[in-house]
Amino acid sequence: MIKRHGFTLLEILIAMAILAFITIFTAQSISTALKNRTKIQGEIDRVGTVRDALKVMESDINRAFHHLDINIKLYNGAAKERNRKIEEAKNSGTGAITQTSGAVTTGQNPYSAMEPMKLKEEKNLTQFMGESERLDFTSLSNARISSEERTSDQAEIGYFLKECKSRKDRKKSSRCLFRRISTIVDDDVTTGGEETALLEHVVKLGFRYLGPTDPPDWGNLWKTNDSGDDRTKNVFPYAVEVTLEVNNTDDKEAKPVRMTMVAAIRNPNNIDKNAEAEAQSAEGATAGQAPKRPGG
């Protein structure tokens, strides 16, 4: 006779308890993993959003362009040289000194009858206005849809903080990073154009500027117009340091994100002020010399 053995009630209860424990543990592990995944993905998204905003700013700053009218500068250089010769001719009288085959002769100086030329105003058509929490400048950032479109690549670009409505909940608002672009470049580089919110919940927006000094030094203010000092007037910086900090206080699990990047200006197109000052000094010294006469 074959004896059949089955599970006792106690063994079944123990097996069910073990199975229930494994099921609960597995469910908790999956739930924790999903929460961690959501949290990590949220942090990645926040970091990516800040990084994307900095990339846009870096691209605009890289293309910052300082336009100088070289034709006016060449004209004024020629005019100054001509006026200097006219002044020399007036100071030396009507005679001009020439030398032919070792013999010194005098003749009519053609500059003595000429009128001085008027210099043209060397007006800067582009500007760079930087503060510790705001930046406005001209940049080659205007993307034309068609090559035949009658607009310039040059545009006014601005970055600043301003209150804006939340995209998810229009009843809530926060400080937002705005980008302003104007395809019309005028005397005031800080106004006009269209504004677009790039980033919400911005706690800090900071700028610092690396100037063309010896040695190079960082500053919190840069003005190329008449309000600027001798270091910044009519001169673009070499690089801009941008600091962004974002903190969504509505999301308790969100951590503050703070990033800093340095964007170089690829074409500052600055005039060497030291060389220009030396040239003006040499020009003044030459103009102040009395013309030598024969035998003098």
Steps between C-alpha positions, in 0.01 A plus 500: 500500500639839395496774760419852368641794691367857442570842649371567840301811573795650687733450203250664267465799733878538523535482119226759452666732756836471321334564163316804640824638647682456169211667313490798738879539495504485118219753472674739740829463311329574168317800652824637649682448172228683309506790750880522478483485123245783494710704743823446309328572169361821647846610610641413159223700333563801727875489438437456127264798494755725669774369272286565191436859611874553553569354155266756341670780692845370409413491130377861507804623694739314269351694208512842671633733232657843530456681167730789419465698178848457355423738214442790739814411691709494182342829386577670831856367493556644155329827601722538808813446293383751239409759767841453660673576168273803446593631845869446426466688173333796673763511775786488250360766266431453132827337410565127501845350526609258230838356408612410150852376411637626829370855446237638735219692332169638612163468335131548564363256761176353365365458856519873572193569284292211634224520758506264800275196473224443752519176694204266499348378824619150584171364634484154649205313349526211745500492880562272796313597818569259783394517863521248784145365431424618148674486163414675171723495193511473123562157352500317169219279630214589268403179319358585160245254364592585142829626359299756301335641812583869533627489857848510645669224695556763767248528783461638849505226765403541865486274807327595825266374775131581519186351657305265277208255526571131547450283193336224706287716729408845370398605852861475618794715399876514556807690386584394148800539275398698191678529166429811295582532130454801274596498133513881504833622636463857627665737749333328798604136508295428815147544360278370222445162341328184624544338841493123560510320837775235497502382859268510803573507874829687458654600832816664368628638170852639518745642246870581517714640220863438410657818369795556265728625777852403594465279692142404404252562780134413565239768570125522566433796270569562132376803303622580151302824465581841648404381849793257498848568631828506308531123536160411348403791274484388134655165600341155519612256773687182418271264691187491717444281805134400549358349821150351516327358806155339482290380794136390468366549853160354398662160447620370838717232339669743261856599589653839409704493179789745464727514196771737376653526155743735327419608144774654287428782254653377177522833321530794744649707214652748744742779423831489683458811713867507600612491137242765411616726784863459392405585141314812614796605716738450209262693275481787749878508538546505124243777460670705775845492335602818324596442136867535432617767255815487286802570713288488819 
